[in-house]
Amino acid sequence: MQALILYRSHYGTTKTAAESIARELHARGIDAYVADLRRRLPRLDKFDYAFVGAPTRMARVTRAAYRALKRLSRKGWGAKPIFIFDTFGPIPADPGKREKGRKWLYPGAAGLMKTRAEELGLNVAAEPMRLEVKELKGPLKAGEDEKIGPYVEKFVRNL
């Protein structure tokens, strides 16, 4: 079995998350290939699963992530499982600022990608994983990387 992990990263945080997913998959005996969405994608037919990740930026998802989902759909990935993740934040500590900033963070890139993937007929196999950043340019907030292992474990159990 081989997993493809596609990501788009602006400051390196989403790339770090993609690489962590790959390490977790390798630890569980699954081959994983990590690919930046700004580069040419590998042949898609040799992969059994895909993870697609992007940062949430100004309440949006990158065009590269949307193009990747569209390409997966065109290449017949309707039945193959797709897992979605994003990085987002930071979430303000002040409740007033948090509520005011909510529109910029939710549903986020993960929610938007999930909706688009389902519209394209792709099999989104689990709820998206969202990873909060400490500051606008990263890194991940303390403890957020601890979500990756259980997320991958859930993926492996569902194979």
Secondary structure as UniProt FT lines:
FT   STRAND          2..7
FT   HELIX           13..27
FT   TURN            28..29
FT   STRAND          31..36
FT   TURN            37..38
FT   HELIX           44..46
FT   STRAND          49..55
FT   TURN            58..59
FT   HELIX           63..74
FT   TURN            75..76
FT   STRAND          81..88
FT   HELIX           95..105
FT   HELIX           108..119
FT   TURN            120..121
FT   STRAND          123..124
FT   STRAND          129..133
FT   TURN            136..137
FT   TURN            142..143
FT   HELIX           144..147
FT   HELIX           148..157
//
